[in-house]
Amino acid sequence: MEWSLTHFWLILALVLSLAELTSGVLLLLALGIASALTAVLAYIGLPFEWQLVGMGIFSGVLVPVAIRWIRPRFSPKGVAYGTTGTGVEHGRRYRTLIRDFDRASGIKVNGDFYRLRVESTGGTELSEGTEVLFKHFDGTTAVVEPITHTEQ
């Protein structure tokens, strides 16, 4: 059996599509589909340069489509993945939690637990259910300020 560019593009499509199973962002799947479409260009006999142009065009169309329109359909409603730590939480109110295994005080942001530190006192312990105002992240620590009744 003689290997051709069609085989190369199909193998690349298979490898990229299988690699998508490890990432889940649909980027590699879009590139895999673009490679499969480029295999069609190779099969009809276009030169390699035009195959590369085709791969670029297919990728340029399929990647934004996959990320902007298809991927949001696979995400649960109300969860803004990839925004934690970008500042969108600033000024939001949270209730403190106590983690079971180490009794650490913290808050949950987008479903993830973050230990807390009080901005004014530097303390790291608050009772469970205390309402706090989120200020910013310091590494993986949420810097908060307890809300007093006068602030409400």
N, CA, C and O of each residue as an XYZ file, in Angstrom:
608
protein
N       0.846     -1.174      0.000
C       0.000      0.000      0.000
C       0.891      1.235      0.000
O       1.847      1.333      0.769
N       0.563      2.151     -0.858
C       1.339      3.368     -0.966
C       0.656      4.472     -0.167
O      -0.543      4.708     -0.313
N       1.439      5.149      0.683
C       0.909      6.237      1.495
C       0.825      7.504      0.668
O       1.721      7.799     -0.123
N      -0.250      8.252      0.852
C      -0.429      9.497      0.121
C      -0.761     10.618      1.109
O      -0.905     10.380      2.308
N      -0.877     11.829      0.593
C      -1.252     12.946      1.449
C      -2.667     12.788      2.006
O      -2.974     13.297      3.084
N      -3.517     12.087      1.276
C      -4.860     11.816      1.784
C      -4.777     11.029      3.078
O      -5.492     11.325      4.035
N      -3.908     10.029      3.113
C      -3.725      9.234      4.327
C      -3.184     10.095      5.467
O      -3.618      9.972      6.612
N      -2.235     10.965      5.141
C      -1.674     11.853      6.153
C      -2.763     12.701      6.798
O      -2.836     12.792      8.023
N      -3.619     13.328      5.973
C      -4.658     14.196      6.514
C      -5.681     13.397      7.323
O      -6.178     13.874      8.343
N      -5.994     12.183      6.868
C      -6.946     11.351      7.619
C      -6.359     10.891      8.953
O      -7.066     10.849      9.960
N      -5.069     10.545      8.966
C      -4.423     10.151     10.228
C      -4.368     11.341     11.175
O      -4.620     11.197     12.371
N      -4.037     12.521     10.644
C      -4.017     13.732     11.466
C      -5.413     14.016     12.030
O      -5.546     14.397     13.193
N      -6.440     13.832     11.218
C      -7.814     14.044     11.678
C      -8.153     13.080     12.808
O      -8.778     13.474     13.793
N      -7.750     11.834     12.675
C      -8.021     10.839     13.706
C      -7.285     11.168     15.000
O      -7.866     11.089     16.082
N      -6.012     11.534     14.895
C      -5.218     11.855     16.081
C      -5.793     13.079     16.793
O      -5.928     13.071     18.017
N      -6.130     14.121     16.051
C      -6.701     15.320     16.665
C      -8.055     15.046     17.306
O      -8.348     15.553     18.388
N      -8.871     14.250     16.645
C     -10.186     13.928     17.201
C     -10.068     13.086     18.462
O     -10.835     13.277     19.405
N      -9.128     12.168     18.493
C      -8.915     11.374     19.703
C      -8.320     12.222     20.827
O      -8.641     12.016     21.997
N      -7.461     13.166     20.476
C      -6.879     14.049     21.487
C      -7.948     14.947     22.112
O      -7.797     15.402     23.247
N      -9.014     15.197     21.378
C     -10.107     16.008     21.910
C     -10.715     15.367     23.158
O     -11.244     16.071     24.018
N     -10.645     14.061     23.263
C     -11.196     13.373     24.427
C     -10.505     13.796     25.713
O     -11.094     13.683     26.788
N      -9.283     14.277     25.633
C      -8.560     14.704     26.834
C      -8.789     16.165     27.177
O      -8.543     16.566     28.315
N      -9.253     16.976     26.231
C      -9.367     18.409     26.511
C     -10.802     18.858     26.754
O     -11.068     19.538     27.745
N     -11.712     18.504     25.895
C     -13.106     18.889     26.066
C     -13.456     20.309     25.679
O     -14.528     20.787     26.048
N     -12.593     21.007     24.949
C     -12.894     22.371     24.535
C     -13.386     22.462     23.104
O     -13.729     23.552     22.645
N     -13.431     21.374     22.401
C     -13.887     21.257     21.016
C     -12.924     21.873     20.006
O     -13.203     21.835     18.808
N     -11.808     22.436     20.443
C     -10.830     23.009     19.530
C     -10.176     21.916     18.696
O     -10.090     22.034     17.473
N      -9.719     20.862     19.345
C      -9.038     19.790     18.615
C     -10.004     19.042     17.703
O      -9.607     18.569     16.637
N     -11.260     18.930     18.106
C     -12.250     18.287     17.246
C     -12.483     19.122     15.987
O     -12.595     18.572     14.892
N     -12.557     20.447     16.137
C     -12.725     21.323     14.975
C     -11.534     21.197     14.033
O     -11.706     21.169     12.815
N     -10.323     21.120     14.592
C      -9.138     20.943     13.756
C      -9.124     19.557     13.107
O      -8.658     19.410     11.977
N      -9.626     18.548     13.806
C      -9.736     17.212     13.227
C     -10.695     17.177     12.055
O     -10.421     16.533     11.042
N     -11.816     17.865     12.185
C     -12.777     17.937     11.075
C     -12.168     18.701      9.908
O     -12.362     18.328      8.751
N     -11.429     19.775     10.207
C     -10.760     20.532      9.144
C      -9.745     19.649      8.427
O      -9.607     19.739      7.207
N      -9.033     18.797      9.164
C      -8.082     17.871      8.539
C      -8.795     16.850      7.664
O      -8.306     16.500      6.590
N      -9.940     16.377      8.117
C     -10.706     15.421      7.309
C     -11.196     16.078      6.020
O     -11.174     15.449      4.962
N     -11.631     17.321      6.094
C     -12.052     18.023      4.879
C     -10.864     18.291      3.954
O     -11.008     18.281      2.732
N      -9.697     18.530      4.539
C      -8.490     18.715      3.735
C      -8.106     17.412      3.037
O      -7.542     17.440      1.943
N      -8.409     16.266      3.663
C      -8.159     14.971      3.020
C      -8.969     14.851      1.737
O      -8.524     14.238      0.766
N     -10.163     15.440      1.740
C     -10.978     15.432      0.514
C     -10.270     16.231     -0.581
O     -10.268     15.834     -1.746
N      -9.670     17.358     -0.197
C      -8.922     18.151     -1.186
C      -7.733     17.356     -1.735
O      -7.437     17.417     -2.928
N      -7.065     16.621     -0.870
C      -5.936     15.793     -1.322
C      -6.428     14.670     -2.222
O      -5.757     14.319     -3.192
N      -7.578     14.107     -1.918
C      -8.128     13.003     -2.707
C      -8.480     13.447     -4.129
O      -8.309     12.685     -5.081
N      -8.973     14.680     -4.269
C      -9.329     15.136     -5.618
C      -8.114     15.630     -6.398
O      -8.229     15.997     -7.568
N      -6.944     15.639     -5.747
C      -5.715     15.899     -6.475
C      -5.159     17.305     -6.428
O      -4.300     17.649     -7.240
N      -5.620     18.126     -5.504
C      -5.059     19.470     -5.396
C      -3.616     19.401     -4.889
O      -3.280     18.515     -4.102
N      -2.770     20.320     -5.329
C      -1.384     20.323     -4.850
C      -1.319     20.615     -3.342
O      -2.264     21.150     -2.762
N      -0.191     20.256     -2.724
C      -0.022     20.386     -1.281
C      -0.214     21.835     -0.800
O      -0.766     22.064      0.276
N       0.237     22.796     -1.591
C       0.087     24.193     -1.200
C      -1.384     24.561     -1.047
O      -1.758     25.260     -0.105
N      -2.218     24.087     -1.975
C      -3.647     24.366     -1.907
C      -4.309     23.581     -0.778
O      -5.314     24.018     -0.217
N      -3.747     22.434     -0.451
C      -4.258     21.680      0.694
C      -4.019     22.469      1.984
O      -4.880     22.522      2.863
N      -2.830     23.084      2.081
C      -2.535     23.900      3.260
C      -3.453     25.120      3.338
O      -3.918     25.495      4.415
N      -3.708     25.737      2.174
C      -4.644     26.861      2.138
C      -6.029     26.390      2.578
O      -6.699     27.064      3.361
N      -6.452     25.243      2.077
C      -7.752     24.681      2.467
C      -7.818     24.391      3.960
O      -8.827     24.668      4.608
N      -6.733     23.830      4.507
C      -6.692     23.552      5.948
C      -6.820     24.850      6.737
O      -7.513     24.893      7.753
N      -6.160     25.902      6.281
C      -6.268     27.190      6.955
C      -7.671     27.761      6.911
O      -8.169     28.288      7.906
N      -8.306     27.655      5.756
C      -9.672     28.173      5.614
C     -10.645     27.357      6.453
O     -11.472     27.914      7.176
N     -10.541     26.026      6.353
C     -11.436     25.171      7.145
C     -11.252     25.430      8.642
O     -12.229     25.509      9.386
N     -10.001     25.562      9.079
C      -9.738     25.825     10.494
C     -10.266     27.188     10.903
O     -10.845     27.344     11.978
N     -10.063     28.172     10.040
C     -10.527     29.525     10.335
C     -12.030     29.632     10.460
O     -12.533     30.518     11.150
N     -12.751     28.744      9.806
C     -14.209     28.746      9.900
C     -14.686     27.849     11.045
O     -15.544     28.252     11.830
N     -14.139     26.647     11.140
C     -14.650     25.667     12.099
C     -14.273     25.956     13.550
O     -15.069     25.681     14.448
N     -13.093     26.499     13.803
C     -12.682     26.757     15.192
C     -13.591     27.797     15.859
O     -14.084     27.538     16.957
N     -13.833     28.963     15.242
C     -14.763     29.901     15.892
C     -16.175     29.344     16.038
O     -16.841     29.594     17.043
N     -16.635     28.591     15.038
C     -17.972     27.995     15.126
C     -18.037     27.047     16.314
O     -19.006     27.072     17.073
N     -17.022     26.213     16.483
C     -17.017     25.243     17.577
C     -16.950     25.925     18.935
O     -17.627     25.505     19.874
N     -16.144     26.969     19.046
C     -15.952     27.607     20.345
C     -17.095     28.553     20.709
O     -17.525     28.582     21.862
N     -17.585     29.315     19.754
C     -18.612     30.312     20.076
C     -20.031     29.764     20.078
O     -20.855     30.212     20.875
N     -20.341     28.798     19.201
C     -21.724     28.370     19.084
C     -21.983     26.950     19.552
O     -23.065     26.664     20.064
N     -21.027     26.059     19.392
C     -21.280     24.671     19.774
C     -20.906     24.423     21.230
O     -21.687     23.812     21.960
N     -19.729     24.880     21.677
C     -19.286     24.614     23.039
C     -20.247     25.124     24.106
O     -20.466     24.406     25.083
N     -20.841     26.324     23.989
C     -21.769     26.770     25.040
C     -22.973     25.847     25.224
O     -23.568     25.820     26.301
N     -23.333     25.104     24.201
C     -24.464     24.185     24.324
C     -24.140     22.987     25.208
O     -25.053     22.302     25.668
N     -22.848     22.720     25.459
C     -22.436     21.607     26.298
C     -22.156     22.032     27.734
O     -21.889     21.175     28.576
N     -22.208     23.335     28.042
C     -21.920     23.842     29.387
C     -23.221     24.009     30.153
O     -24.235     24.400     29.575
N     -23.203     23.716     31.452
C     -24.414     23.936     32.256
C     -24.781     25.411     32.305
O     -23.907     26.276     32.242
N     -26.053     25.695     32.416
C     -26.538     27.080     32.479
C     -26.075     27.734     33.779
O     -26.062     27.104     34.837
N     -25.695     29.007     33.682
C     -25.341     29.778     34.860
C     -23.907     29.631     35.323
O     -23.516     30.296     36.283
N     -23.103     28.792     34.688
C     -21.717     28.625     35.087
C     -20.834     29.280     34.034
O     -20.859     28.901     32.863
N     -20.060     30.262     34.460
C     -19.184     30.978     33.547
C     -17.775     30.402     33.659
O     -16.927     30.952     34.362
N     -17.532     29.305     32.970
C     -16.228     28.673     33.039
C     -15.160     29.586     32.465
O     -15.382     30.268     31.464
N     -14.012     29.594     33.099
C     -12.890     30.362     32.599
C     -12.899     31.817     33.027
O     -12.029     32.579     32.607
N     -13.861     32.229     33.856
C     -13.900     33.628     34.270
C     -13.398     33.827     35.689
O     -13.146     34.962     36.092
N     -13.245     32.755     36.457
C     -12.803     32.885     37.842
C     -11.417     33.510     37.879
O     -10.495     33.050     37.206
N     -11.285     34.564     38.676
C      -9.998     35.230     38.813
C      -9.791     36.380     37.850
O      -8.759     37.049     37.907
N     -10.746     36.629     36.966
C     -10.585     37.721     36.001
C     -11.147     39.037     36.513
O     -11.035     40.068     35.849
N     -11.751     39.000     37.692
C     -12.302     40.216     38.277
C     -13.809     40.316     38.192
O     -14.388     41.266     38.717
N     -14.461     39.364     37.547
C     -15.916     39.449     37.420
C     -16.613     39.204     38.756
O     -17.781     39.561     38.911
N     -15.918     38.598     39.726
C     -16.519     38.323     41.031
C     -16.444     39.528     41.962
O     -17.112     39.541     42.996
N     -15.651     40.534     41.624
C     -15.421     41.680     42.500
C     -16.747     42.319     42.909
O     -17.574     42.666     42.066
N     -16.927     42.464     44.212
C     -18.125     43.106     44.723
C     -19.304     42.178     44.933
O     -20.352     42.627     45.396
N     -19.174     40.914     44.615
C     -20.278     39.970     44.824
C     -20.304     39.501     46.274
O     -19.280     39.487     46.957
N     -21.479     39.124     46.724
C     -21.662     38.636     48.096
C     -21.665     37.111     48.094
O     -22.249     36.469     47.221
N     -21.002     36.558     49.088
C     -20.946     35.113     49.267
C     -21.174     34.798     50.737
O     -21.000     35.658     51.601
N     -21.561     33.574     51.009
C     -21.670     33.089     52.396
C     -20.517     32.116     52.631
O     -20.205     31.277     51.786
N     -19.897     32.250     53.793
C     -18.742     31.404     54.101
C     -19.173     29.971     54.376
O     -20.293     29.707     54.815
N     -18.263     29.067     54.110
C     -18.463     27.640     54.356
C     -17.290     27.137     55.191
O     -16.222     27.748     55.207
N     -17.494     26.029     55.878
C     -16.411     25.362     56.602
C     -16.198     24.022     55.902
O     -17.114     23.204     55.809
N     -14.970     23.810     55.408
C     -14.650     22.566     54.719
C     -14.539     21.446     55.749
O     -13.945     21.641     56.809
N     -15.103     20.275     55.451
C     -15.192     19.174     56.405
C     -13.850     18.633     56.866
O     -13.620     18.523     58.070
N     -12.962     18.294     55.948
C     -11.780     17.531     56.328
C     -10.712     18.330     57.052
O      -9.921     17.744     57.791
N     -10.652     19.662     56.869
C      -9.622     20.431     57.569
C     -10.179     21.652     58.302
O      -9.420     22.449     58.854
N     -11.521     21.799     58.305
C     -12.194     22.886     59.010
C     -11.754     24.273     58.547
O     -11.781     25.220     59.332
N     -11.348     24.406     57.281
C     -10.914     25.691     56.737
C     -12.136     26.525     56.354
O     -13.136     25.997     55.868
N     -12.041     27.831     56.580
C     -13.092     28.767     56.156
C     -12.847     29.153     54.712
O     -11.707     29.337     54.285
N     -13.925     29.272     53.972
C     -13.781     29.655     52.575
C     -15.109     29.971     51.942
O     -16.150     29.957     52.598
N     -15.060     30.258     50.652
C     -16.264     30.508     49.866
C     -16.210     29.655     48.603
O     -15.140     29.223     48.173
N     -17.369     29.424     48.025
C     -17.424     28.715     46.754
C     -17.692     29.715     45.648
O     -18.673     30.458     45.678
N     -16.788     29.717     44.660
C     -16.929     30.568     43.481
C     -16.991     29.649     42.274
O     -16.057     28.887     42.023
N     -18.088     29.715     41.526
C     -18.306     28.848     40.360
C     -18.117     27.378     40.706
O     -17.596     26.611     39.897
N     -18.536     26.982     41.901
C     -18.480     25.583     42.309
C     -17.166     25.140     42.904
O     -17.052     23.988     43.323
N     -16.162     26.007     42.961
C     -14.862     25.649     43.520
C     -14.680     26.342     44.862
O     -15.038     27.509     45.022
N     -14.116     25.609     45.833
C     -13.887     26.138     47.175
C     -12.564     26.891     47.217
O     -11.537     26.388     46.760
N     -12.596     28.095     47.767
C     -11.387     28.908     47.941
C     -11.281     29.319     49.403
O     -12.231     29.849     49.979
N     -10.111     29.068     50.001
C      -9.875     29.543     51.359
C      -9.946     31.060     51.343
O      -9.697     31.696     50.319
N     -10.288     31.627     52.485
C     -10.459     33.078     52.524
C      -9.468     33.742     53.466
O      -8.890     33.112     54.352
N      -9.296     35.027     53.241
C      -8.537     35.887     54.141
C      -9.296     37.208     54.213
O      -9.681     37.779     53.192
N      -9.502     37.679     55.439
C     -10.211     38.940     55.639
C      -9.241     40.079     55.332
O      -8.137     40.117     55.876
N      -9.642     40.994     54.477
C      -8.756     42.062     54.026
C      -8.332     42.995     55.153
O      -7.160     43.359     55.238
N      -9.255     43.386     56.012
C      -8.935     44.378     57.036
C      -8.119     43.810     58.191
O      -7.262     44.507     58.734
N      -8.365     42.564     58.578
C      -7.682     42.002     59.749
C      -6.608     40.984     59.398
O      -5.724     40.714     60.211
N      -6.671     40.425     58.214
C      -5.724     39.377     57.836
C      -6.104     38.010     58.371
O      -5.389     37.034     58.144
N      -7.214     37.928     59.075
C      -7.672     36.650     59.633
C      -8.135     35.688     58.557
O      -8.537     36.090     57.466
N      -8.069     34.398     58.892
C      -8.472     33.369     57.926
C      -9.650     32.536     58.417
O     -10.049     31.580     57.753
N     -10.203     32.883     59.559
C     -11.313     32.110     60.123
C     -12.543     32.991     60.283
O     -12.486     34.048     60.911
N     -13.646     32.548     59.715
C     -14.945     33.170     59.918
C     -15.940     32.059     60.175
O     -15.769     30.938     59.696
N     -16.975     32.367     60.928
C     -17.968     31.332     61.208
C     -18.773     31.027     59.939
O     -18.909     31.863     59.045
N     -19.292     29.816     59.899
C     -20.044     29.380     58.718
C     -21.303     30.221     58.561
O     -21.999     30.504     59.536
N     -21.586     30.616     57.332
C     -22.772     31.401     57.028
C     -22.579     32.895     57.107
O     -23.523     33.651     56.875
N     -21.372     33.344     57.431
C     -21.098     34.780     57.470
C     -21.151     35.334     56.053
O     -20.540     34.788     55.135
N     -21.883     36.416     55.891
C     -21.966     37.033     54.565
C     -20.744     37.918     54.360
O     -20.421     38.759     55.199
N     -20.068     37.715     53.223
C     -18.845     38.467     52.934
C     -18.953     39.100     51.554
O     -19.714     38.659     50.693
N     -18.167     40.143     51.383
C     -18.066     40.827     50.098
C     -16.727     40.457     49.490
O     -15.683     40.673     50.105
N     -16.748     39.902     48.289
C     -15.511     39.473     47.636
C     -14.752     40.694     47.127
O     -15.329     41.580     46.497
N     -13.437     40.727     47.409
C     -12.585     41.831     46.954
C     -11.748     41.414     45.748
O     -11.881     41.994     44.671
N     -10.874     40.400     45.925
C     -10.020     39.926     44.838
C      -9.372     38.608     45.256
O      -9.516     38.169     46.397
N      -8.663     37.991     44.327
C      -7.901     36.792     44.624
C      -6.453     37.172     44.888
O      -5.895     38.040     44.217
N      -5.855     36.517     45.867
C      -4.419     36.615     46.116
C      -3.892     35.196     45.962
O      -3.890     34.416     46.915
N      -3.449     34.869     44.759
C      -3.093     33.477     44.455
C      -4.365     32.656     44.410
O      -5.246     32.915     43.591
N      -4.466     31.655     45.297
C      -5.683     30.839     45.360
C      -6.504     31.164     46.596
O      -7.411     30.414     46.957
N      -6.194     32.270     47.241
C      -6.933     32.705     48.422
C      -7.884     33.831     48.030
O      -7.492     34.779     47.350
N      -9.128     33.717     48.461
C     -10.119     34.760     48.208
C     -10.006     35.807     49.307
O     -10.152     35.494     50.489
N      -9.747     37.038     48.919
C      -9.676     38.135     49.879
C     -11.075     38.736     49.964
O     -11.635     39.179     48.962
N     -11.637     38.744     51.194
C     -13.022     39.161     51.389
C     -13.087     40.163     52.540
O     -12.106     40.393     53.247
N     -14.258     40.745     52.702
C     -14.530     41.625     53.830
C     -15.918     41.267     54.344
O     -16.872     41.254     53.566
N     -16.056     40.972     55.649
C     -17.379     40.658     56.182
C     -18.323     41.842     56.010
O     -17.918     42.997     56.133
N     -19.569     41.542     55.728
C     -20.574     42.586     55.554
C     -21.227     42.840     56.892
O     -21.779     41.929     57.509
N     -21.163     44.076     57.339
C     -21.855     44.459     58.582
C     -23.235     44.961     58.205
O     -23.505     45.253     57.041
N     -24.091     45.056     59.179
C     -25.469     45.477     58.895
C     -25.544     46.912     58.401
O     -26.505     47.273     57.722
N     -24.558     47.741     58.722
C     -24.587     49.128     58.256
C     -24.273     49.226     56.770
O     -24.644     50.211     56.132
N     -23.578     48.201     56.188
C     -23.244     48.228     54.774
C     -24.417     47.826     53.894
O     -24.430     48.110     52.696
N     -25.396     47.167     54.490
C     -26.530     46.693     53.706
C     -27.441     47.835     53.491
O     -28.480     47.683     52.849
